Structures are given as structure tokens and as C-alpha cells.
Amino acid sequence: MSIHARRERERTQRHELIVTAARELAEAEGWEAVTTRRLADRIEYSQPVLYSHFSGKDAIVAAVAVRGFAELAGALAAARGAGEAGEPGAALAAVARAYVDFAHANPALYDAMFSLATDLPFGGPDAPEALREAFGQLLGVFVPLAGDRDAETFTEVGWSALHGLVTLTRGGRLRPDLAERRLTILVDQLSRP
């Protein structure tokens, strides 16, 4: 292995170490606890090394978010595959459940993906592959239900509704004992032609 290849491998490993440490710290203590100083201490590198990988906290949050979208895409693909054995409404129900479960199981990661400031481009060709893949999984389940409506817009509306349920539930704004009923009503409404 050449020196250049070894250095590149080590750089990639440091990059992954920073992203993993940021996510773990955020899950344990919240994003306000994630600072470049704390990350540098945690990964046992200096802050300048950290800055050689990321321009600041927002860039680290964006890297965590991209990883989150890849994980979400995988969870949605698995649910979609299991749900597609039945009718389109069953696939939507499986994907909706997977989306909600993912958000509740990964609160800090979900915040990085949807609530914290990043410069990630959404909804365009310049969006990272993981974002396009996650949206593609949602699109795949909504296309058969869109009817004569624009499938991408219909998907955005469905995604917005799921996100709204997650956000309002996590914020304690909705009655917790009705969470399943709300999800069932949403799926029923979105499944109608």
C-alpha cells in the first residue's frame, strides 16, 4: 500500500470517528453538548485536526444527517419490501410505521436530519445520494396511491404529515394514548384515491 493510500484511509477513518462521536454525544447529552472542543477530546485529536475534516459544527451535523438518511432509507426499504406483498395501503402502513419508529428510536439523529441548521440541499439533483434514496423509498410507496396527482408532490405531502406527527408527538403536543389511531387515520387518508 502506498503512503498516499494509507493516509487517505486514515483520513477516512478519522472522518468516520468524528461523525460517530458526534452522534453518540448528541444521543447521550443532546446537540448542545456537541462542541468541537468536546469532540476533539473524545476522539483524542486536536481541534485543528477536527477542522481539517469539517468547517464547524454545522458541517458535522450535516455529515451525521447524511448518515441518518442512509439508515432511514434502509429502514424504509425493508418495511416497503415487507409491505408490498399486500395492497399499496399495506405498504404505506409498513413504511409509515418504520418512519415513526426510526424517528422515535433515534431522536438526536432525527433532529440532525430535520431540525438543526445544515447546508444540505433537499429536493434537487445536487442532494446527497442518501437523501435522494430516502425520498425514493417514500416515493416508491406513494406512487401507486397518487392516482392523477403529481406523485412527487403527493409524496412530499405524505412525508410532511408523517414528519408533523413525529414532531408534535415528540414535543408532547399530542395525546400520547392516541398515537396509533392518528397513524392509522393518516395512512387511511393517504391511501384513498
N, C-alpha and C positions, 0 to 999 in steps of 0.2 A: 504494500500500500504506500502510495506517495505521501509526502509530508502535507501537501495541499489537501488530499483526500482525508487524511487523518484530522487535520484542522477543521475541515468542513464538517466532518462527523461530530467532532467535539462541540462545535458551534451549534449544531442542530440539537445535540443533547442538552446543552445549556439553555437553549431556547425552550425546549420542552420542560426542563426543570423549572424555569421561571413561570411558565404558564400553569403547570401543575401546582406549584407552591402558591401562586396567587389564588387559584380556585380553592385549594384546601383551606387557606387562611380565610377567604371570604365565606366559605361554607361554615367554618368554625366560629368566626367572630364578626362577619358582615364586611361589606366592601369598604366601609370607612376605616377598617383596621388594615387594609391593604395599602401600604405605602412603599415607596422604593427602598427606603431605609430598612423596613421590616423584611421585605423580600430579600434584599441583599444579605441581611443577617441570616435569614432562614436558609438560603441556598449556599451560604458561605463563599460568596463572591463579593467584590466591591461594587458600590453603586455605579462607577464608570463602566464596569462590565455589563451591568444590567442595562445601562443607557446605550451600550453598543448594540444591543438587541432591540430595544424599544425606546421610542422617543419620550415616553412617560406613561403614567397610569392609564390614560385613555387607550393607548395602543395595547397595553397588556390586557385591559378589559376586552378590547376588540378581538384579540387572539383567543381569549377564553370563550368569547361568544361564538367565534367560528367553530371552535371545537364542540361547543354545545349544539350548534346547528347540525354538525355531523352526527352527533349522538341522537338528536331528535329525529333526524332523517332515518336513522337505523331503527329506532323505536316505531316510527310511523310505518316504515316498510314492513316490519314484522307484523304489526297489527293489521295493516292493509292486506297482507297475504293471507292471514288467518280469516279475515272478514270477507274476502272476496269469494269464498265458497258459497255464500248466500247471495241475497239480493243487494243492490247498491246501498240501501239503507243500513244493512248489517255491516257492510264495510265502513260506512261513515261512523256508525256507532262504535266500532272497534277502534278506529283512528281517533275519534273524539275522546274516548276513554284513555287511550295511550297518551294523547296530548296532555290531558288534565293530570294524569298520573305522573308524567315526566316533569311537569311544572311543579307539582307538589313535592316530588322526591328530590328536586334539585333547585331549591329556591334562589340561592345566590347565582347559580348558573343561569337560571331563567331571567334574573334581574340583569345580568351582563348582556344577555341576548336581546332584551326588550325594554329595559327601563333606564339603564345607565347610558351616558353620552358616549358614543363612538362615532367614528367616521366611516363606518361600514355602509356601502351603498346597497340599498334594497331595491328590488323590483326592476332591475335593469341587467343588461348583458355584462356589466362590469362588476356585478355582485359576485362574491366568492362562491366557488362551486358548492360548498356545504350549504349556503343559504339557498341557492337555486335547487339543490337536491331536496331540502326540507320542503320548500314550496311545491316542488314537483310531486312529492308524495301526497301533499294535500290536494293538489290539482287532480291527481290521478283518481282520488276518491270522489271529488266533486264533479268531474266531467260527466259521468253518467247521470247525474242528478240535475245538471244545469238546464236541460231542455233547450229552449230557444234563447236563453240568456247567455251573455258572454261568459264563458267558462272561467276565465281568469278573474273577472270582476266578481263572479259568484263565489269563487274560492276565497278571494280577499274578504268578502262579507262573512263567509263562514268562519274563516280564520279570526277575523275581528271579534266575532261573537264568542268563540272559544277563549280568546285572549281576555275578553271582558269578563267572562265567568271566572277565569283563573284569578285575574287581578282583584276583582271585587270580593271573591271568596277569601283570598289570602289577606286582604285588607280588613277582613271582618265586617264587610258592608252588607253581606247577605246572610240569611238564616242558615246556619250550618246543617241543620237537620233536613234541609230540602235540596242539598247539592245534587243528589242522584236524580231527583224529579226534574230539576232545572236542565240537567244534561239530556235527559230523555225528551223533554219538550223541545229543546233546541234541535236535537237530531231529527225528531219527527217533523218539525217545521222545515228544516233544510232538505229533508227527503221528499217533500211534496213537489209535484211537478208545477 
